[in-house]
């Protein structure tokens, strides 16, 4: 089984079109895709988590 696709925070920010500060404010409120901290201290977001986040927000705004 292949490893899940992991995105760098900079890639996620570019896709979302927001600053790092805005992302962390959203994360503090529990409204951002989940971050995974790697043993080397870097953070990543699973592609599947980001896709699920997009889908959830599309459904919320479509209602």
N, C-alpha and C positions, 0 to 999 in steps of 0.2 A: 504494500500500500504506500503510495507516495506521501511525503510529508505535506501538511497543509500549507498553502501559500501564505506567507507572512509579509506584511507591508511595513516599511519604515514609517515612522510618524510623519516625516516630511512628505511622503507619498500620499498619506491619508489627508493631511492638511491641504495639499494641492487639489485632491479630488473633491474635498468638501468646500474648498474656496474660503478657508478661514485661517486666522493667525493661530499660532501656538497658544497665546494667552486666551483667546476665545475658546479654543478646544478645551483647555484645562478648566476654564470657568464652567463650561457645559458639563465636563466630566465631574466636577465637584457637586453639581446638582443631580448627577446620575443620569444624564441625558446623552452621553457620548458612547461610541463603540468602545468596548473593553480593551484596555491595554494589557499586554503581557510583558513582564520584565524578564529579560534573559539573564542568565548567570553572569554575563559580562557587563551588566548594568544598562544595556541598550533596551529600548522598548519597541514592541511590534504590535500590530493589530492583525488578527487573522482575516484573510479576505472574506471568508464565510461570515464572520461577525459583522464586518462592514456592510456586506450585501444584505444581511438580515436587518441591520439598522436602517439602511436605505428603504427597504421594503416596508418596515414598520412605520416609518415617517410618511411614506407615500400613502399608506392606508389611512393613517390618522388625518391627513390633510384632504383626502378624497371624500371623507364622510361628511 
